[in-house]
Structure formats: structure tokens, C-alpha cells
Amino acid sequence: MKKIYNILFTFCFVVVLTGIIAMFASKYAVDFNFGLASASSGGAETIVGADIKMAYVKTGGAVCVHNLKNGSETVIAEKFENIKSLKFNRAHDKLIICASLKGKNGIYSYEIPSKTLTAITEFEVKTRQFMSANLSDDDRLVCFSASKTGDPFAPSDVFIYNADDKTEKNITRQDESAEVVFYFNYPQFSTDSKSLVYSKASIPDIDTPRYDAIYICSRDIASGAEAVIAGGATAFDEKGAASGFKASAPVVVDGGSIAFLKTVGTVEKYLSVYDMKKKESVDLLSKAENIAHPCFTGDLKYAAFEQINDGDGKEIYDVFLYDIAQKTMKKIAPGRMPAL
């Protein structure tokens, strides 16, 4: 009998040990496979076949422009603070920066060939905060979102600034005393520059930091008419199945389609593209976690985003490049807020 107990004990011990080993092996196999997929490209020069520039904010806070073909990097000398957005113009010879500089908040244009910085418009810190800005194709007009506080759960509006006569126009002009107010962000011109595309998040309670829904909208500049393109909110049925999604961070790509960040629930993130002709969206990257500030090349060959992870009690930001056709990604550098 004692021998039988010893055999049973040994058998149970082996089964439990095997289960523990399998559990750890499964966990680390996933981590290893992700690391292998990231490293298999052999570096940024390999994953990118064209001369593509990426800008991002380095861990130390400096803004840099990185040539992904040859690996060269230009660090902008100015010491920006409170950086809210980076965006190339269509020719990719200017970088538009929303940030604070020397005690003021402004929109700045960095000329890449000459390495010179120009203030497009500036305000006192307590007067206006800029969240995102973009140039028209001819670089004459700037569309931007701004508010008095810069708080993402406070009402904001979209403006167009004329660099020639230094005048601006409030395009959205919302009533900040209304029962429901909106946070407008990521404005940009359509391919024909006749309308603006932006994200619109509804704030049901100004004292409670949350959004009911997030849409991508377009607004005709001449008439002021607004149209919803995609988005809304996630709904769950009695079985917990999700339908619908929030749509934000739009990017107008070649042909007029709109690439964007899709959020299902509060955790699942997708990189998607909405076909304006077919009126439907297709996912480019599914069920990613902890990603933000996506951007896309106009030809939809590449996307970039920041990923946030916890390390030693603090948030760690890394910038990734995603090859959409090959479905491979590469960590470019520690940093955040990429622009392509």
C-alpha cells in the first residue's frame, strides 16, 4: 500500500510540475515570439524600403527627425515643453509642432532642410492651449484645435489660421455652456482642401472626465455643415458581446480614405481605414493594447504609434513602425508621439 501511495504522489507531483512548466513556457513563448517578430526585420533600414522620415519626441523631451532608410537623425535644438502634436506637411520638408516654448504656447514650423524654426502663432499660456495642427497642401492655411486649458475633457474648438494675413476663424464655435460639450482634436484638411476632418468626443458631464462617444467627422469649410463619417460608442448585449466602436485620431490618406484608431470597449485598439466610397472600414492591425497617437503614410504602406508599458513603477514609451502589407512591426526607439 505504501508503494502505491508513493507512486500516486510521484504521479501527481509530475503532473503539477508539468502544468507549471507549460504555463511559464506558454507565457514566455508569446513574449519571445513577439520579440522575434520585432527583431526579424533586422533594423529600421530593412523594414522600410523607401526614404521615409519619422519624427517623434525622445525620452528626454527633445524632438527629432529620423530618416528610417539610412538611420540618420536630426535633433531640434529648441527646448519644447508640453508637446501636444507633431505633423509633417505634405512635402515632408516642414514639421508642425504644437507645444510650449519660452513661456508661450504656440504652433511652430520647423524647416527641415535649413533647420530653422518659425512661430506660426503664439499665445500666453493662460490664454490658449493648442492640441493639434496641420497645414493645407500649399502651406498657406493652418487648421488646429485649441482650448483655454488644454484639458482633454474640457470643450475645445477647431480653427483655421491664414498665415498670409494672420487671421483666424473658429470653425466649430460650440456653446461651452451647453448641457453636452465636445472635445475636438486631430483636425486636418481633406484632399481637396474644401473640408476639414477631425475627431469629436462628447463630454456629458464637465466634472466627470469621460467621453460618451467619439466620432470622426467632416465639416464643409464654406457652408459649415458637419457630417459623421465613422465611430460612436461600444454597446454590449446581455451576453457581453460588443458592437460599435469609438473612432479617433483620423489621418486623411491618398485617395481620400481615412485611417484612424478604433477602440472597442476601453482596452482593445485597432488600426483601421475607412473607405469613403464604399462607406466601410477595414482593420489593418487588430486587438493591440496600450497604443496611442497612430499615424500613417499617405500610401498606407506604413503606420507608426507609441506603446505604453509599466516599468519599475513608471510609464515607458516606445515608438513602433508597422509594415501594413507584411504585418510586421519594429521598435524604432524609446519615445512617443510619432509622425510619418
Secondary structure, DSSP 4 states (H G I P E B T S, - for coil): -HHHHHHHHHHHHHHHHHHHHHHHHHHHHHHHHHHHHHHTT-SHHHH--S--EEEEEETTS-EEEEETTT--EEE--S--EEEEEEEE-TTSSEEEEEEEETTEEEEEEEETTTTEEEEEEEEETTT-EEEEEEE-TTSSEEEEEEESS--TTS--EEEEEETTTTEEEESS---TTSSSEEEEEEEEE-TTSSEEEEEEEEES-TTS---S-EEEEEEETTT--EEEEEEE--EE-TT--EE--EEEEEEE-GGG-EEEEEEETTTEEEEEEEETTTTEEEEEEEEE-SEEEEEE-TTSSEEEEEEEEEETTEEEEEEEEEETTTTEEEEEEEEEEEE-
